[in-house]
Amino acid sequence: MDEHTYKVLGGTGALNIAFGVISIIAGVAAGVLLIISGAKLLGSRKKMII
């Protein structure tokens, strides 16, 4: 019984690490996209006449 619990906990830990890495990558990608779109908006601000 203890061996089964040990294997389940090991699998769960590996899954949590994988989800953590995916979350970090998605967060960095979203941040980069937001910075790029903000820079484009600031660049186009000079062309606008209000």
N, CA and C of each residue as an Amber inpcrd file, in Angstrom:
protein
   150
   0.8220000  -1.1930000   0.0000000   0.0000000   0.0000000   0.0000000
   0.8650000   1.2550000   0.0000000   1.9340000   1.2500000   0.7690000
   2.8050000   2.4230000   0.8500000   3.4870000   2.7060000  -0.4820000
   3.8240000   1.6550000  -1.2150000   4.4930000   1.8360000  -2.5010000
   3.5530000   2.4960000  -3.5110000   2.2870000   2.1150000  -3.4920000
   1.2980000   2.7210000  -4.3940000   1.1550000   4.2110000  -4.0810000
   1.0840000   4.5560000  -2.8160000   0.9660000   5.9660000  -2.4060000
   2.1930000   6.7440000  -2.8580000   3.3610000   6.1650000  -2.7190000
   4.6060000   6.8100000  -3.1250000   4.6010000   7.0870000  -4.6330000
   4.1240000   6.1380000  -5.4260000   4.0730000   6.3240000  -6.8790000
   3.0580000   7.3940000  -7.2650000   1.9160000   7.4080000  -6.5970000
   0.8930000   8.4180000  -6.8900000   1.4160000   9.8100000  -6.5560000
   2.0690000   9.9480000  -5.4180000   2.6160000  11.2480000  -5.0260000
   3.7150000  11.6980000  -5.9810000   4.5150000  10.7840000  -6.4590000
   5.5610000  11.1170000  -7.4240000   4.9730000  11.6100000  -8.7380000
   3.9370000  10.9470000  -9.2170000   3.2740000  11.3600000 -10.4550000
   2.6050000  12.7160000 -10.3060000   1.9860000  12.9390000  -9.1630000
   1.3270000  14.2200000  -8.9130000   2.3490000  15.3430000  -8.8370000
   3.4690000  15.0900000  -8.2100000   4.5190000  16.1060000  -8.1360000
   5.0680000  16.4550000  -9.5050000   5.2760000  15.4650000 -10.3410000
   5.7790000  15.7090000 -11.6970000   4.7640000  16.5100000 -12.5080000
   3.4810000  16.1980000 -12.3480000   2.4310000  16.9310000 -13.0540000
   2.3770000  18.3820000 -12.5980000   2.5210000  18.6220000 -11.3040000
   2.5270000  19.9860000 -10.7840000   3.7100000  20.7920000 -11.3070000
   4.8520000  20.1770000 -11.4110000   6.0240000  20.8680000 -11.9620000
   5.7890000  21.2050000 -13.4280000   5.2090000  20.2770000 -14.1810000
   4.9340000  20.5280000 -15.5960000   3.9490000  21.6830000 -15.7630000
   2.8800000  21.7020000 -14.9690000   1.9160000  22.7990000 -15.0500000
   2.5490000  24.1210000 -14.6340000   3.4390000  24.0850000 -13.6680000
   4.1310000  25.2990000 -13.2520000   4.9950000  25.8740000 -14.3610000
   5.7280000  25.0260000 -15.0440000   6.5740000  25.4720000 -16.1460000
   5.7170000  26.0390000 -17.2750000   4.6230000  25.3720000 -17.5910000
   3.7260000  25.8560000 -18.6480000   3.1360000  27.2100000 -18.2650000
   2.7650000  27.3740000 -17.0030000   2.2090000  28.6520000 -16.5420000
   3.2240000  29.7710000 -16.6420000   4.4610000  29.5010000 -16.2870000
   5.5140000  30.5180000 -16.3830000   5.7370000  30.9190000 -17.8320000
   5.8010000  29.9440000 -18.7290000   6.0140000  30.2360000 -20.1490000
   4.8580000  31.0470000 -20.7130000   3.6190000  30.6690000 -20.3630000
   2.4520000  31.4110000 -20.8480000   2.4480000  32.8330000 -20.3030000
   2.8320000  33.0170000 -19.0530000   2.8800000  34.3530000 -18.4590000
   3.9160000  35.2420000 -19.1210000   5.0820000  34.6950000 -19.3960000
   6.1330000  35.4690000 -20.0620000   5.7030000  35.8350000 -21.4760000
   5.1020000  34.8830000 -22.1820000   4.6430000  35.1610000 -23.5490000
   3.5730000  36.2480000 -23.5550000   2.6330000  36.1820000 -22.6200000
   1.5820000  37.2000000 -22.5470000   2.1850000  38.5590000 -22.2170000
   3.1560000  38.6090000 -21.3290000   3.8140000  39.8680000 -20.9820000
   4.5300000  40.4810000 -22.1730000   5.2240000  39.6700000 -22.9250000
   5.9350000  40.1650000 -24.1060000   4.9500000  40.7140000 -25.1340000
   3.8540000  39.9950000 -25.3550000   2.8540000  40.4720000 -26.3100000
   2.2300000  41.7900000 -25.8550000   1.9790000  41.9430000 -24.5690000
   1.4200000  43.1880000 -24.0550000   2.4030000  44.3470000 -24.2040000
   3.6730000  44.1080000 -23.9720000   4.6830000  45.1620000 -24.1330000
   4.7780000  45.5810000 -25.5920000   4.7570000  44.6150000 -26.5020000
   4.8510000  44.9400000 -27.9330000   3.6360000  45.7380000 -28.3870000
   2.4400000  45.3140000 -27.9730000   1.2390000  46.0450000 -28.3990000
   1.2000000  47.4390000 -27.7840000   1.6680000  47.5890000 -26.5620000
   1.7370000  48.9130000 -25.9440000   2.7200000  49.8220000 -26.6560000
   3.8390000  49.2800000 -27.0690000   4.8270000  50.0770000 -27.7990000
   4.2720000  50.5230000 -29.1450000   3.5130000  49.6480000 -29.8010000
   2.8960000  50.0310000 -31.0730000   1.8770000  51.1480000 -30.8760000
   1.1050000  51.0690000 -29.8020000   0.1300000  52.1190000 -29.5180000
   0.8200000  53.4590000 -29.2380000   1.8870000  53.4240000 -28.4710000
   2.6190000  54.6600000 -28.1810000   3.2580000  55.2270000 -29.4420000
   3.7330000  54.3540000 -30.3240000   4.3240000  54.8070000 -31.5790000
   3.3050000  55.4360000 -32.5070000   2.1010000  54.9110000 -32.5350000
   1.0720000  55.4460000 -33.4190000   0.3920000  56.6880000 -32.8290000
   0.6620000  56.9910000 -31.5760000   0.0680000  58.1570000 -30.9380000
   0.5100000  59.4500000 -31.6150000   1.7290000  59.4840000 -32.1420000
   2.2560000  60.6750000 -32.7900000   1.5280000  60.9730000 -34.0930000
   0.9830000  59.9590000 -34.7380000   0.3120000  60.1410000 -36.0360000
  -1.1370000  60.5950000 -35.8820000  -1.6880000  60.5070000 -34.6920000
  -3.1010000  60.8250000 -34.4820000  -3.2840000  62.3130000 -34.2290000
  -4.3490000  62.8510000 -34.7980000  -4.7240000  64.2460000 -34.5530000
  -6.0910000  64.2390000 -33.8980000  -6.1590000  64.8250000 -32.7250000
  -7.4360000  64.8500000 -32.0020000  -7.9350000  66.2700000 -31.9390000
